[in-house]
Amino acid sequence: MTITVHIELGYEFSVKAPAAEVFEVLSDVPTSASHFPKVDQLVDLGNNTYRWEMEKIGLAQVNLQTVYASKYTSNKSKGTVTWTPVKGEGNALVSGSWKITDKKKSTDLVLTIEGDLTLPLPGLMKMVIAPVVEAEFEKMVEKYIDNLTKRFGGEA
């Protein structure tokens, strides 16, 4: 028995660093991932595809680990970094994008993330587990944004 938790997040913020520097960090997946909390391992699968293995989290009698792979595409002239899910790797499908806009004295960023996480739990657990999983994921993404903001010299 499994349950699937759907997560959709969107963030907009500005940083002080120049757009070229921001793009360089965000388009380099290992560098960008180094700012994301609770990553146990990032595995390079080749061809701009990476498997993310997150740290296990314990919820009462259940230990959960999120593992997924995404293929990354960067376009410097458009200021975009996008990722699409790779089926058959792990227990989640995650897609998203960064939109990087040069505002001369600052850089505007828009982050969108969408994911489906499949967990080995009975259906009755969904009402209890889904909000916990969503909140945990949201906390990690917000910490990631905080870490990147510090890396880029603070919010503009």
Secondary structure, 3 states (H helix, E strand, C coil): CCEEEEEEEEEEEEECCCHHHHHHHHHCHHHHHCCCCCEEEEEEEECCEEEEEECCEEECCEEECCEEEEEEEEECCCCEEEEEEEEEEECEEEEEEEEEEECCCCEEEEEEEEEEEEECCCHHHHHHHHHHHHHHHHHHHHHHHHHHHHHCCCEC
